[in-house]
Amino acid sequence: MLMSAPRDKHWGYGLSKKSGVRSGAMYPRLRQMLEAGWLSDGWETSVEGRPARRYYRVTEDGLRELGALLARAELDARFRELNLGMA
C-alpha cells in the first residue's frame, strides 16, 4: 500500500482497510517505521465534522528499506501468491 504511491499521504485507517491488517497491528508497525526513519508523519487540518487525521509518507530511507524488503519477499515462496509489487 505504501509503496504503490510512496509520495502520497497515507492514513493508518486506510492502510488498515486496504491491507486487511487490524488497526491494533497496523499502528504499532507504523510507529516502528517512524522510529526507524522509514516514514515521516504530519497532521492534516481538521475538516468540518471530522477531527484532524495523522498521515504518513515514505521517506528516502523508507523507499530503500521497504523496496529491499519487498524484493526479498517476492523471492520467498511463502509470499509468491501475494501482490507485493510496487504498482
Secondary structure, DSSP 8 states (H G I E B T S, - for coil): -TTTSTTS-EEHHHHHHHHT--HHHHHHHHHHHHHHTSEEEEE---BTTB---EEEEE-HHHHHHHHHHHHHHHHSGGGTTS--S--
